[in-house]
Amino acid sequence: MSRTPRRPIAATGPGRVTPPAAHGRTVEVDPSPAER
């Protein structure tokens, strides 16, 4: 059971950094047009 969660965490580690970065860009783009 520990081996399964360990693999997803490792794949999520690097993947998590990318999703947050994309989310931040989308959040900034959303407020920009919304403020317009």
C-alpha positions as CSV (number, residue, x, y, z in Angstrom):
1,M,0.0,0.0,0.0
2,S,2.8,2.4,0.8
3,R,4.5,1.6,-2.5
4,T,1.4,2.8,-4.5
5,P,1.1,6.2,-2.8
6,R,4.8,6.7,-3.0
7,R,4.8,6.4,-6.8
8,P,1.9,8.8,-7.3
9,I,3.5,11.3,-4.9
10,A,6.7,11.3,-6.9
11,A,4.8,11.7,-10.2
12,T,2.6,14.4,-8.6
13,G,5.6,16.2,-7.2
14,P,7.0,17.5,-10.5
15,G,3.5,17.5,-12.0
16,R,2.1,19.5,-9.1
17,V,4.6,22.3,-9.8
18,T,3.4,22.6,-13.4
19,P,-0.4,22.7,-12.6
20,P,0.0,25.4,-9.9
21,A,2.0,27.6,-12.4
22,A,-0.7,27.1,-15.1
23,H,-3.4,27.8,-12.5
24,G,-1.7,31.1,-11.4
25,R,-1.6,32.2,-15.1
26,T,-5.2,31.4,-15.6
27,V,-6.2,33.2,-12.4
28,E,-4.3,36.3,-13.5
29,V,-5.9,36.1,-16.9
30,D,-9.4,35.7,-15.4
31,P,-9.2,38.8,-13.2
32,S,-7.7,40.8,-16.1
33,P,-10.7,40.4,-18.5
34,A,-13.1,40.5,-15.6
35,E,-11.8,43.8,-14.5
36,R,-12.0,45.1,-18.0
